């Protein structure tokens, strides 16, 4: 049974998947992604969703500078989740 993820969490996974498809050496900046979201998404709520995805094994942190959310990549588990919900 799939764990229920929020719309925002699924949006994060999809953005990471699209970034991976580009086959670039650049790390996906969660801070830049957050800045592209509508204003009504609070940073603390966004950080909480990122933390949940990371602790559940859907994403993995690649880099983090001081006072930033950091750079992330999607894991095989995250890709599997997206495949299953999109069937």
C-alpha positions in Angstrom: 0.0 0.0 0.0 1.3 3.4 -0.9 1.9 6.0 1.7 -0.3 9.1 1.1 1.9 12.1 0.2 0.6 15.7 0.0 0.3 17.5 -3.3 3.3 19.5 -2.4 5.4 16.4 -1.7 4.4 14.9 -5.0 5.2 18.1 -6.8 8.7 18.0 -5.2 9.2 14.4 -6.4 8.1 15.3 -9.9 10.4 18.3 -10.0 13.4 16.1 -8.9 12.5 13.5 -11.5 12.4 16.1 -14.3 15.7 17.5 -13.1 17.2 14.0 -13.2 16.0 13.5 -16.8 18.1 16.5 -17.9 21.2 14.5 -17.0 23.0 17.5 -15.8 25.8 17.6 -13.3 24.1 20.4 -11.4 22.5 19.6 -8.0 18.8 20.3 -7.7 18.4 23.4 -5.5 15.5 23.0 -3.2 15.8 26.6 -2.3 15.3 27.7 -5.9 12.4 25.4 -6.2 10.8 26.8 -3.1 11.2 30.4 -4.4 9.3 29.3 -7.6 6.2 28.2 -5.5 3.2 30.3 -4.8 3.6 32.7 -1.9 1.0 30.9 0.3 3.5 28.0 0.8 5.3 28.8 4.0 9.0 28.0 4.3 8.5 26.0 7.5 5.8 23.9 5.9 8.0 23.3 2.8 11.0 22.3 5.0 8.7 19.9 6.9 7.6 18.2 3.7 11.2 18.0 2.5 12.2 16.4 5.8 9.4 13.9 5.6 10.4 12.9 2.0 14.0 12.5 3.1 13.2 10.5 6.3 10.9 8.2 4.2 13.7 7.5 1.7 12.1 9.3 -1.3 14.8 11.9 -1.6 18.4 12.2 -0.5 20.4 15.3 0.4 23.4 16.0 -1.8 24.6 19.3 -0.4 23.7 22.1 2.0 25.2 25.5 2.7 24.5 27.5 5.9 20.9 28.7 6.2 19.7 26.8 3.1 17.3 23.9 2.5 20.0 22.3 0.3 20.4 20.3 -2.8 18.6 17.0 -3.3 18.1 14.1 -5.7 15.3 11.6 -6.0 15.9 8.0 -4.9 14.8 4.8 -6.6 12.0 4.7 -4.0 10.8 8.1 -5.0 10.8 7.2 -8.7 8.9 4.0 -7.8 6.3 6.0 -5.9 5.7 8.3 -8.8 5.3 5.3 -11.2 2.8 3.7 -9.0 0.6 6.7 -8.5 0.7 7.6 -12.2 -0.6 4.2 -13.4 
